[in-house]
Amino acid sequence: MLLEAEDSQLVLLDYQERLMPALHEGMAAMQQGLRLAQAARLMRVPIWGTEHNPEGLGPMVGPMRALCPMVLPKTQFSAMGAGLGEFLKPPAAPVRAGNARSLPKHLQKPPEANPERGSIVLAGCEAHVCLLQTALDLIDQELDVWVVTDACASRRPSDRDAAFDRLAAAGAELVTTEMVLFEWLRDSEHEAFDSILSLIK
């Protein structure tokens, strides 16, 4: 199964100013997260961000925050517990008002549902805490979860790696940043190909 840009949403978890320097390869993971956000903007993929305890850990790093239309502050480790799920759901379909000349209800077509983007591309920190708990909650909601491994970090590599093992066993797809970008593109003739290629190089 390949990722489809039209079915994807990107969630960037807790790339925060005071946290990143404390993480093993945290700055490299942050750069990959930023590439994901830039590519998502080019590909019109919705982007959501979170900040865990921003008073203590500081805000999301500036360049990434600028690409997130909404950043959800939280104290719960799972962003789903803080309400992320409400943003990931499609908006309710509009209700059509009837009038005296309307067809009887049993002859009316139901309103078309708004399209749902059920593939959640997840990246962030710490991999074994907030990212893991958020991913498991998303899987429980029957969403397809794609964890971008090179855009995730923990203080200790062993914690990060254990999180990846657990996520794979739970049904998450483990991918890299370049996998995501090329699957979103699918074709070297895509209008965003040159711009995304420049992000990779």
CORRA-V447655 format. One record per residue. RES is the residue in one letter. SS is DSSP state (H for helix, E for strand, L for the rest). PHI is phi in whole degrees, -180 to 180 (none if undefined). PSI is psi in whole degrees, -180 to 180 (none if undefined). Layout:
BEGIN
res: [RES:RES]
ss: [SS:SS]
phi: [PHI:PHI]
psi: [PSI:PSI]
END
This chain:
BEGIN
res: [M:L:L:E:A:E:D:S:Q:L:V:L:L:D:Y:Q:E:R:L:M:P:A:L:H:E:G:M:A:A:M:Q:Q:G:L:R:L:A:Q:A:A:R:L:M:R:V:P:I:W:G:T:E:H:N:P:E:G:L:G:P:M:V:G:P:M:R:A:L:C:P:M:V:L:P:K:T:Q:F:S:A:M:G:A:G:L:G:E:F:L:K:P:P:A:A:P:V:R:A:G:N:A:R:S:L:P:K:H:L:Q:K:P:P:E:A:N:P:E:R:G:S:I:V:L:A:G:C:E:A:H:V:C:L:L:Q:T:A:L:D:L:I:D:Q:E:L:D:V:W:V:V:T:D:A:C:A:S:R:R:P:S:D:R:D:A:A:F:D:R:L:A:A:A:G:A:E:L:V:T:T:E:M:V:L:F:E:W:L:R:D:S:E:H:E:A:F:D:S:I:L:S:L:I:K]
ss: [L:L:L:L:H:H:H:E:E:E:E:E:E:L:L:E:H:H:H:H:L:L:L:L:L:H:H:H:H:H:H:H:H:H:H:H:H:H:H:H:H:H:L:L:L:E:E:E:E:E:E:E:L:H:H:H:H:L:L:E:L:H:H:H:H:L:L:L:L:E:E:E:E:E:L:L:L:L:L:L:L:L:L:H:H:H:H:H:L:L:L:L:L:L:L:L:L:L:L:L:L:L:L:L:H:H:H:L:L:L:L:L:L:L:L:L:L:L:E:E:E:E:E:E:E:L:H:H:H:H:H:H:H:H:H:H:H:H:H:H:L:L:L:E:E:E:E:E:H:H:H:L:E:L:L:L:H:H:H:H:H:H:H:H:H:H:H:H:H:H:L:L:E:E:E:L:H:H:H:H:H:H:H:H:H:L:L:L:L:L:L:L:H:H:H:H:H:H:H:H:L]
phi: [none:-105:-70:-113:-58:-70:-108:-102:-133:-108:-118:-109:-101:59:-82:-114:-55:-85:-86:-56:-65:-85:-97:-66:55:-65:-70:-67:-63:-63:-63:-68:-62:-65:-60:-60:-64:-64:-67:-60:-61:-65:-94:60:-93:-59:-121:-126:-127:-134:-132:-91:44:-60:-64:-92:-103:82:-77:-58:-56:-52:-61:-75:-62:-64:-94:-100:-62:-139:-122:-96:-76:-152:-119:-73:-69:-81:-67:-66:-66:-93:105:-58:-57:-67:-81:-79:-74:-70:-64:-62:-67:-65:-90:-85:-78:-96:-145:-61:-94:-68:-67:-57:-55:-71:-102:-79:-77:-67:-63:-70:-73:-69:-65:-100:-100:-93:-100:-102:-91:-119:-147:153:-140:-74:-58:-91:-121:-64:-67:-60:-66:-64:-61:-64:-67:-64:-63:-61:-86:64:-96:-84:-111:-119:-97:-90:-63:-79:-111:-122:-151:-138:-64:-117:-58:-64:-67:-60:-67:-64:-62:-64:-61:-67:-66:-62:-66:-83:111:-74:-89:-98:-135:-114:-57:-65:-58:-60:-63:-74:-72:-61:-74:70:-148:-70:-96:-61:-60:-95:-58:-62:-66:-73:-60:-67:-67:-72:-77]
psi: [131:152:141:127:-39:-16:3:152:145:128:123:113:115:41:87:149:-44:-16:-41:-44:-20:-7:147:120:33:-39:-34:-41:-40:-40:-38:-39:-39:-41:-43:-45:-43:-42:-40:-41:-44:-34:5:38:127:141:132:144:159:156:123:123:63:-25:-35:-38:-1:173:169:145:140:-52:-35:-40:-35:-22:-6:113:-29:130:121:116:148:159:-23:147:-42:127:-21:-37:-22:3:9:-36:-32:-30:-29:-21:150:152:150:142:142:144:127:125:140:173:-176:-26:3:156:155:150:-38:-12:-9:145:139:149:144:137:147:146:139:137:97:1:112:114:119:132:149:-158:159:143:-36:-1:-89:-44:-46:-50:-39:-46:-44:-38:-38:-41:-40:-28:9:33:152:123:128:111:124:98:-39:-1:19:150:156:169:-38:134:-34:-36:-44:-46:-38:-37:-43:-40:-45:-40:-41:-42:-29:-9:4:148:128:123:174:169:-47:-35:-48:-49:-43:-29:-37:-39:-52:-26:134:-7:5:144:-25:3:-51:-41:-41:-36:-38:-30:-38:-40:none]
END
